């Protein structure tokens, strides 16, 4: 008797998703080329709205989870996947080549302009004053409440880096296809990092704050640091003073967590600071490298000792 789970595979839905994604990537690649060629002048409310819609309502709900195997294999499926792959590779290539341009698109300005237009069209406040007002409104809401609020859905989403989100999804699909869906895992739909976890308790935060405030990062209150490290904030309070030192602290914090939780936290904290994994890996290793200065070596040893003698006890 056949496994009933195998019989539930909806081949037509999967084929449809593959065709749709290939068409969308063709359109996205054209949008991105225009943004690059115009040095970002084509970037506006409409394009951000489109990118968000494509990500949330199409890509994250698409079905492309089936391996090519003797039971379901057909030439049409192989051709469809090849076409999808051909559409994705230019997207990945464009993003990697022009990542700096995409990272520097005026997302915050776009958000602020929309905030002024919709909420304070008659205000005499300058941009800095209006930005502080917007931050205060965001600040009083917890992460989950803010990302489901009208403020985020109508205005706040403009500040999000959807170019990176689309690129990360492209990389995921690329890996699925090139490995023939080996070790398949569903894509993490929670790209806004909404969660109810406490990654680090107040004791750990206190030690990090006590030892590295005004050294690895600018002065900040303990409660603000607690929110940043636990990915609870809706705005990023932390201003980095020394990248190699803060990334090494992140590395040590990451190692105190279990593998799965640690992976979730690291992904979130890097996103908060707009660090790529590649950049993070390069930076945190500096203090332990052969080229490390005496100051960096001393810092690394001090951090290692703190984690070994005190922080490890607080995680058990």
C-alpha positions as CSV (number, residue, x, y, z in Angstrom):
1,X,0.0,0.0,0.0
2,X,1.3,3.4,-0.9
3,X,2.3,6.0,1.7
4,X,-0.7,8.4,1.9
5,X,1.7,11.3,2.6
6,X,3.4,10.8,-0.8
7,X,0.1,10.9,-2.5
8,X,-0.6,14.4,-1.2
9,X,2.1,16.0,-3.2
10,X,0.5,18.7,-5.4
11,X,2.6,18.5,-8.5
12,X,0.6,21.2,-10.4
13,X,1.0,23.7,-7.6
14,X,4.8,23.1,-7.5
15,X,5.0,23.6,-11.3
16,X,3.0,26.7,-11.1
17,X,5.2,28.1,-8.3
18,X,8.3,27.5,-10.4
19,X,6.9,29.2,-13.4
20,X,5.7,32.2,-11.4
21,X,9.0,32.6,-9.6
22,X,11.0,32.5,-12.8
23,X,8.8,35.3,-14.2
24,X,9.1,37.4,-11.1
25,X,12.8,37.1,-11.0
26,X,13.0,38.3,-14.6
27,X,11.0,41.4,-13.5
28,X,13.0,42.0,-10.3
29,X,16.3,41.8,-12.2
30,X,15.0,44.6,-14.5
31,X,14.0,46.7,-11.6
32,X,17.4,46.2,-9.9
33,X,19.3,47.0,-13.2
34,X,17.3,50.3,-13.4
35,X,18.1,51.2,-9.8
36,X,21.8,50.5,-10.4
37,X,22.0,52.4,-13.7
38,X,20.1,55.4,-12.2
39,X,22.2,55.3,-9.0
40,X,19.1,54.6,-6.9
41,X,16.8,57.3,-8.3
42,X,14.3,54.7,-9.4
43,X,14.0,53.6,-5.7
44,X,10.7,54.8,-4.3
45,X,7.6,53.9,-2.3
46,X,6.2,51.8,-5.1
47,X,9.3,49.7,-5.6
48,X,9.6,49.0,-1.8
49,X,5.9,48.1,-1.7
50,X,6.3,45.8,-4.7
51,X,9.4,44.0,-3.2
52,X,7.6,43.5,0.1
53,X,4.5,42.1,-1.6
54,X,6.6,39.7,-3.7
55,X,8.5,38.5,-0.7
56,X,5.6,38.0,1.7
57,X,2.7,37.0,-0.6
58,X,4.5,35.0,-3.3
59,X,8.0,33.9,-2.5
60,X,7.5,32.9,1.2
61,X,4.3,30.9,0.3
62,X,5.6,29.2,-2.9
63,X,5.8,25.4,-3.1
64,X,9.0,24.1,-4.6
65,X,9.9,21.4,-2.2
66,X,9.9,18.3,-4.3
67,X,13.0,16.3,-5.4
68,X,13.3,15.0,-8.9
69,X,13.0,11.3,-8.4
70,X,11.8,8.3,-10.4
71,X,8.2,8.5,-9.1
72,X,7.5,12.1,-10.0
73,X,10.3,12.8,-12.5
74,X,9.3,14.3,-15.8
75,X,11.2,16.3,-18.4
76,X,9.0,19.3,-18.0
77,X,9.9,19.7,-14.3
78,X,13.6,19.5,-15.1
79,X,13.2,22.2,-17.8
80,X,11.2,24.4,-15.4
81,X,13.8,24.2,-12.7
82,X,16.6,25.0,-15.1
83,X,14.7,28.1,-16.3
84,X,14.1,29.2,-12.7
85,X,17.8,28.7,-11.9
86,X,18.7,30.8,-15.0
87,X,16.5,33.6,-13.7
88,X,17.9,33.5,-10.1
89,X,21.6,33.5,-11.0
90,X,21.5,37.1,-12.5
91,X,19.7,38.3,-9.4
92,X,22.5,36.9,-7.1
93,X,25.2,38.3,-9.4
94,X,23.6,41.8,-9.5
95,X,23.2,41.9,-5.7
96,X,26.8,40.8,-5.0
97,X,28.3,43.2,-7.5
98,X,26.2,46.2,-6.4
99,X,25.6,45.4,-2.8
100,X,27.0,48.7,-1.6
101,X,24.6,50.6,-3.8
102,X,21.6,48.5,-2.5
103,X,22.8,48.9,1.1
104,X,23.0,52.7,0.7
105,X,19.6,53.3,-0.8
106,X,17.8,56.1,1.1
107,X,15.4,53.8,3.0
108,X,15.2,56.0,6.1
109,X,14.7,59.1,4.1
110,X,11.9,57.4,2.2
111,X,10.3,56.4,5.5
112,X,10.7,59.9,7.0
113,X,9.3,61.6,3.9
114,X,6.2,59.4,4.0
115,X,5.9,60.0,7.8
116,X,5.9,63.7,7.2
117,X,3.5,63.5,4.3
118,X,0.9,61.3,6.0
119,X,1.2,62.4,9.7
120,X,2.8,65.9,9.8
121,X,2.3,67.6,6.5
122,X,1.9,71.0,8.2
123,X,4.7,70.5,10.7
124,X,7.6,73.0,10.9
125,X,9.9,70.4,12.4
126,X,13.1,69.7,10.6
127,X,14.1,66.2,9.5
128,X,16.1,65.5,12.7
129,X,13.2,66.6,15.0
130,X,10.7,64.6,13.0
131,X,13.0,61.5,13.0
132,X,13.2,61.7,16.8
133,X,9.4,61.9,17.0
134,X,9.1,58.8,14.8
135,X,11.6,56.9,16.9
136,X,9.7,57.8,20.1
137,X,6.5,56.3,18.6
138,X,8.4,53.2,17.5
139,X,10.2,52.9,20.8
140,X,7.2,52.5,23.0
141,X,6.0,49.4,21.1
142,X,7.4,45.9,21.4
143,X,8.7,44.2,18.3
144,X,5.7,42.1,17.6
145,X,3.2,44.9,18.1
146,X,5.2,47.3,16.0
147,X,5.6,45.0,13.0
148,X,1.9,44.3,12.9
149,X,0.9,48.0,13.4
150,X,-0.5,50.4,10.9
151,X,2.5,52.5,11.3
152,X,4.8,49.7,10.0
153,X,2.4,48.5,7.3
154,X,1.9,52.0,5.9
155,X,5.2,53.7,6.6
156,X,7.8,51.7,8.6
157,X,8.3,48.9,6.0
158,X,10.0,51.5,3.8
159,X,13.1,51.4,6.0
160,X,13.5,47.7,5.6
161,X,16.1,46.2,3.3
162,X,14.0,44.1,1.0
163,X,16.8,43.9,-1.6
164,X,18.8,41.8,0.9
165,X,15.7,39.7,1.8
166,X,15.1,38.9,-1.9
167,X,18.8,38.1,-2.4
168,X,18.8,35.7,0.6
169,X,15.7,34.0,-0.8
170,X,17.5,33.7,-4.2
171,X,20.5,32.1,-2.5
172,X,18.2,29.6,-0.8
173,X,16.5,28.6,-4.0
174,X,19.8,28.4,-5.7
175,X,21.1,25.9,-3.1
176,X,17.9,23.8,-3.3
177,X,18.2,23.4,-7.1
178,X,21.9,22.8,-7.2
179,X,21.7,20.1,-4.5
180,X,18.5,18.6,-5.9
181,X,16.8,19.6,-2.6
182,X,19.2,17.6,-0.5
183,X,18.7,18.2,3.3
184,X,15.7,20.3,2.4
185,X,14.5,22.7,5.1
186,X,11.6,25.2,4.7
187,X,12.7,28.8,4.3
188,X,12.4,30.8,7.5
189,X,9.4,33.1,6.9
190,X,10.1,35.1,10.1
191,X,12.4,37.5,8.4
192,X,11.4,40.3,10.9
193,X,12.7,38.2,13.8
194,X,9.5,38.4,15.8
195,X,9.9,36.0,18.8
196,X,9.3,35.5,22.5
197,X,12.7,34.2,23.4
198,X,15.1,35.6,26.0
199,X,18.5,34.8,24.6
200,X,20.5,36.4,27.4
201,X,19.5,37.2,31.0
202,X,20.1,40.5,32.7
203,X,23.1,39.1,34.5
204,X,24.9,38.5,31.2
205,X,23.8,41.8,29.9
206,X,25.1,43.5,33.1
207,X,28.6,42.0,32.6
208,X,28.8,43.0,29.0
209,X,27.6,46.5,29.8
210,X,30.0,46.9,32.8
211,X,33.1,45.8,30.9
212,X,32.6,47.0,27.3
213,X,30.3,50.1,27.4
214,X,32.3,53.0,25.9
215,X,34.9,50.4,24.7
216,X,33.3,48.2,22.1
217,X,30.1,50.3,21.9
218,X,29.0,53.8,22.8
219,X,27.4,54.6,26.2
220,X,24.0,52.9,26.5
221,X,21.7,52.0,29.4
222,X,21.6,48.4,30.5
223,X,17.9,48.0,29.6
224,X,18.6,49.3,26.1
225,X,21.5,46.8,25.7
226,X,19.2,44.1,27.0
227,X,16.7,44.8,24.3
228,X,19.3,45.0,21.6
229,X,21.0,41.7,22.5
230,X,17.6,39.9,22.9
231,X,16.3,41.3,19.6
232,X,13.4,43.0,21.3
233,X,13.9,46.5,20.1
234,X,12.1,48.2,17.2
235,X,15.0,50.7,16.7
236,X,18.6,50.0,17.2
237,X,20.0,51.9,20.1
238,X,23.5,50.5,20.0
239,X,26.2,52.5,18.3
240,X,29.4,50.5,17.6
241,X,32.7,52.0,18.7
242,X,35.0,49.2,17.6
243,X,33.8,46.7,15.0
244,X,36.3,44.0,15.8
245,X,35.6,44.1,19.5
246,X,31.8,44.1,19.2
247,X,31.9,41.2,16.7
248,X,34.1,39.2,19.0
249,X,31.7,39.7,21.8
250,X,28.9,38.6,19.5
251,X,30.9,35.5,18.6
252,X,31.3,34.6,22.3
253,X,27.7,35.3,23.1
254,X,26.7,33.1,20.1
255,X,28.7,30.2,21.4
256,X,26.8,30.2,24.8
257,X,23.6,29.3,22.9
258,X,22.5,25.9,21.6
259,X,23.1,25.4,17.9
260,X,19.6,26.1,16.6
261,X,18.9,29.0,19.0
262,X,22.4,30.4,18.3
263,X,21.8,30.3,14.6
264,X,18.5,32.2,15.0
265,X,20.1,34.8,17.2
266,X,23.2,35.4,15.1
267,X,21.1,35.8,12.0
268,X,19.0,38.4,13.9
269,X,21.8,40.4,15.4
270,X,23.7,40.6,12.1
271,X,20.6,41.9,10.5
272,X,20.2,44.5,13.2
273,X,23.6,45.9,12.3
274,X,23.4,45.2,8.6
275,X,26.5,42.9,8.7
276,X,26.9,40.1,6.2
277,X,27.9,36.8,7.6
278,X,31.1,37.0,5.5
279,X,32.0,40.5,7.0
280,X,31.2,39.3,10.5
281,X,33.4,36.2,10.2
282,X,36.3,38.3,8.9
283,X,36.0,40.9,11.6
284,X,35.6,38.8,14.8
285,X,38.6,36.6,13.9
286,X,40.9,39.6,13.8
287,X,41.6,39.7,17.5
288,X,42.7,36.0,17.4
289,X,44.7,36.2,14.2
290,X,48.4,36.4,13.7
291,X,48.1,40.0,12.7
292,X,46.3,41.0,15.9
293,X,47.8,43.9,17.8
294,X,48.8,43.6,21.5
295,X,45.7,45.6,22.4
296,X,43.5,43.2,20.4
297,X,45.2,40.1,21.9
298,X,44.7,41.5,25.4
299,X,41.1,42.2,24.7
300,X,40.4,38.7,23.3
301,X,42.1,37.1,26.4
302,X,40.0,39.4,28.7
303,X,36.8,38.5,27.0
304,X,37.6,34.8,27.0
305,X,38.3,34.9,30.7
306,X,35.1,36.8,31.4
307,X,33.0,34.2,29.5
308,X,34.8,31.2,31.0
309,X,34.8,32.4,34.7
310,X,31.5,34.3,34.9
311,X,29.2,34.4,31.9
312,X,29.2,30.6,31.4
313,X,28.0,30.2,35.0
314,X,25.0,32.5,34.2
315,X,24.0,30.4,31.2
316,X,23.7,27.1,33.0
